[in-house]
Amino acid sequence: MPSARKRSGLVLLFLAPLFLTACGGKPPTYKVAGKVLYENKPATGAVVTFHRAVNDDKSILPNGVVKEDGTFELTTYALNDGVPAGDYKVVIFWERKLGKKTGGGDDDDFAGQVIPLRYLKPETSGLTATITKTTTTLEPFLLTK
């Protein structure tokens, strides 16, 4: 049987993550999915990024890539882990892919932003989201020209 000292060490080992989170560690995340449509069609390949609405904290920028059906899931720390609760301004970046660059290599050529530039900045996109502990699916982001 482990000594009292070893037992207390094991207890601290298991409780340490809880203390770190409570004392300024990473805020918990909540699974969130959404959809992006441009002119009523999926914005396949667009990148959706959430910016905190109240403080311009750039250290946490949850993001996700839009799939062929227009849906996306958000990542903050690990793939598709979700988003910390709070109010967000949303930006969307979507470049038109032209194909492979001439001259070889694995890189692609891009022709520029597909959607209007206003969607690139939190101040001008007009897109917002509120994430709570119970949020799972967001209303679709419907982008227009």
Secondary structure, 3 states (H helix, E strand, C coil): CCCHHHHHHHHHHHHHHHHHHHCCCCCCCECCEEEEEECCEECCCCEEEEEECCCCCCCCCCEEECCCCCEEECECCCCCCCECCEEEEEEEECEEEEEECCCCCCCEEEEEECCCHHHHCCCCCCEEEEECCCCCECCCEEECC
